[in-house]
């Protein structure tokens, strides 16, 4: 129900009704934890079969996919840099 405020405006907000809104919480993605320490999140698209194989290999090594991908990327960068000389 709309009420007429004392200064002549229509009032339907929490301020006029006496209702109080809950404080806004920081938005977060459920089920996702923040990267460790100084690491930053990196999004990439890959073939679903490659993703599945990475996850299987990570599980066999008792690591997570991010750790496997970071190791692979560092090794690739080392080879790449060595070939540029």
ROTI-789921 format. One line per 2 residues: number of its first residue (from 0); for each residue z, x, y of N, C-alpha, C, O. Coordinates in pm, whole numbers, plus 50000, padded with zeros to 5 digits. Last residue first. Layout:
! residues N
NUM) Z:X:Y:Z:X:Y:Z:X:Y:Z:X:Y; ...
***
This chain:
! residues 85
84) 47205:56645:48152:47216:56784:48203:47094:56865:48175:47088:56983:48212; 47192:56400:48030:47138:56410:48166:47133:56553:48217:47065:56580:48315
82) 47331:56409:47792:47186:56411:47786:47120:56427:47922:47003:56463:47929; 47594:56378:47872:47555:56504:47810:47402:56519:47807:47351:56630:47818
80) 47593:56113:47957:47614:56220:48055:47571:56355:48001:47516:56437:48075; 47554:55985:47708:47461:55965:47818:47471:56079:47919:47369:56134:47962
78) 47782:56060:47565:47649:56098:47517:47545:56090:47627:47458:56176:47638; 47978:55938:47732:47982:56082:47706:47845:56131:47659:47797:56234:47707
76) 47900:55668:47712:47893:55737:47842:47896:55889:47825:47826:55961:47896; 47959:55623:47440:47821:55612:47488:47805:55686:47622:47707:55758:47641
74) 48238:55651:47446:48157:55741:47364:48012:55739:47409:47948:55844:47414; 48303:55438:47617:48337:55575:47656:48254:55676:47577:48206:55774:47633
72) 48211:55221:47462:48152:55246:47594:48180:55389:47639:48092:55455:47694; 48380:55237:47238:48235:55250:47221:48168:55284:47355:48077:55367:47359
70) 48628:55190:47361:48604:55315:47290:48454:55340:47276:48406:55451:47300; 48583:54929:47455:48611:55037:47550:48586:55173:47486:48530:55262:47550
68) 48545:54787:47214:48436:54797:47312:48459:54910:47412:48364:54979:47450; 48800:54815:47101:48683:54866:47030:48568:54886:47128:48500:54988:47125
66) 48957:54684:47293:48982:54825:47263:48861:54888:47194:48823:55001:47226; 48850:54425:47279:48843:54501:47404:48863:54649:47380:48794:54732:47440
64) 48917:54341:47020:48776:54365:47054:48763:54446:47182:48673:54530:47193; 49208:54520:46900:49141:54402:46953:48999:54440:46997:48967:54559:47010
62) 49290:54651:46571:49276:54664:46717:49217:54535:46769:49180:54448:46690; 49275:54702:46297:49400:54652:46356:49404:54679:46506:49505:54722:46561
60) 49032:54745:46189:49098:54861:46248:49235:54828:46308:49302:54916:46363; 48959:54488:46121:48974:54587:46014:49048:54711:46063:49119:54776:45986
58) 48935:54379:46378:49041:54330:46289:49066:54430:46175:49181:54454:46137; 48709:54519:46468:48837:54533:46538:48953:54489:46448:49056:54555:46444
56) 48515:54422:46291:48550:54564:46290:48685:54587:46357:48766:54667:46309; 48515:54152:46376:48549:54186:46238:48593:54332:46229:48695:54362:46168
54) 48430:54181:46643:48561:54122:46614:48608:54154:46472:48726:54179:46450; 48175:54290:46602:48276:54366:46677:48416:54312:46646:48509:54390:46626
52) 48051:54078:46467:48068:54206:46399:48173:54293:46469:48250:54362:46402; 48051:53883:46672:48122:53857:46547:48150:53989:46474:48260:54010:46423
50) 47882:54009:46857:48020:53976:46893:48104:53957:46767:48216:54009:46758; 47646:54013:46709:47708:54140:46751:47854:54116:46786:47941:54195:46748
48) 47594:53742:46685:47617:53821:46564:47683:53955:46596:47766:54003:46519; 47551:53663:46954:47668:53614:46881:47698:53693:46753:47815:53710:46717
46) 47463:53910:47188:47420:53832:47073:47544:53788:46994:47633:53870:46969; 47643:53888:47500:47588:53960:47385:47542:53860:47280:47578:53742:47283
44) 47744:53937:47834:47684:53848:47735:47621:53931:47624:47555:54031:47651; 48059:54014:47988:47926:54053:47945:47875:53952:47842:47954:53890:47772
42) 48308:54090:48223:48239:53986:48147:48098:54033:48113:48027:54085:48199; 48608:54249:48246:48464:54270:48258:48396:54169:48167:48423:54165:48047
40) 48920:54306:48415:48839:54226:48323:48691:54246:48353:48651:54257:48468; 49074:54623:48442:49014:54505:48503:48930:54434:48399:48877:54496:48307
38) 49383:54806:48418:49254:54763:48365:49207:54637:48434:49287:54555:48478; 49631:54901:48478:49531:54904:48584:49394:54858:48537:49297:54872:48611
36) 49810:54712:48249:49817:54810:48356:49710:54796:48462:49699:54692:48528; 49604:54495:48059:49713:54594:48063:49699:54685:48184:49590:54731:48216
34) 49506:54175:48193:49475:54307:48137:49593:54402:48153:49671:54390:48248; 49696:53879:48112:49641:53972:48211:49609:54105:48145:49678:54145:48051
32) 49592:53653:47857:49692:53738:47920:49623:53833:48017:49504:53863:48002; 49517:53318:47801:49467:53450:47838:49578:53530:47903:49648:53481:47992
30) 49619:53066:47759:49584:53147:47643:49531:53285:47676:49504:53363:47585; 49488:52922:48053:49578:52912:47938:49527:52998:47823:49408:53002:47794
28) 49455:53094:48345:49379:53043:48233:49472:53039:48112:49528:53141:48073; 49604:52975:48648:49589:53072:48540:49511:53011:48427:49503:52888:48415
26) 49701:52938:48977:49608:52900:48873:49597:53012:48771:49584:53129:48806; 50033:52893:49076:49920:52985:49070:49831:52944:48953:49879:52919:48843
24) 50111:52559:49176:50136:52678:49096:50012:52766:49098:49900:52719:49120; 50232:52374:49449:50117:52423:49374:50156:52551:49300:50223:52638:49355
22) 50513:52155:49413:50452:52274:49470:50335:52319:49384:50338:52304:49262; 50467:51799:49409:50513:51923:49346:50444:52041:49411:50331:52029:49458
20) 50525:51588:49690:50434:51645:49592:50496:51772:49532:50571:51842:49600; 50737:51321:49746:50718:51464:49765:50629:51516:49653:50654:51490:49535
18) 50746:51017:49930:50720:51088:49805:50696:51234:49836:50640:51268:49941; 50764:50887:50165:50884:50955:50121:50865:51027:49989:50957:51092:49941
16) 50549:50775:50284:50610:50701:50175:50739:50762:50128:50817:50698:50057; 50466:50957:50477:50510:50824:50519:50585:50750:50410:50674:50671:50439
14) 50405:51180:50320:50491:51195:50437:50547:51060:50480:50664:51050:50515; 50219:51102:50137:50356:51124:50090:50453:51134:50206:50570:51099:50193
12) 50012:50855:50307:50043:50986:50251:50187:50994:50205:50267:50903:50230; 49927:50647:50447:49932:50627:50303:49969:50756:50233:49959:50765:50111
10) 49908:50498:50752:49981:50599:50677:49982:50562:50529:50034:50456:50492; 49722:50472:51046:49745:50419:50912:49805:50530:50828:49759:50644:50832
8) 49884:50502:51366:49787:50545:51266:49822:50484:51131:49937:50449:51106; 50080:50435:51553:49959:50355:51547:49856:50399:51445:49749:50338:51437
6) 50321:50562:51545:50231:50601:51652:50094:50534:51640:50001:50572:51711; 50453:50465:51321:50502:50427:51454:50407:50464:51566:50412:50402:51672
4) 50208:50356:51078:50307:50450:51130:50343:50410:51272:50273:50332:51335; 50166:50106:50854:50132:50143:50990:50243:50232:51042:50358:50190:51050
2) 50074:50170:50515:50172:50131:50615:50122:50175:50752:50044:50270:50764; 49917:50058:50219:49911:50134:50344:50013:50080:50442:50037:49960:50450
0) 50000:50083:49882:50000:50000:50000:50000:50088:50125:50077:50184:50133
***
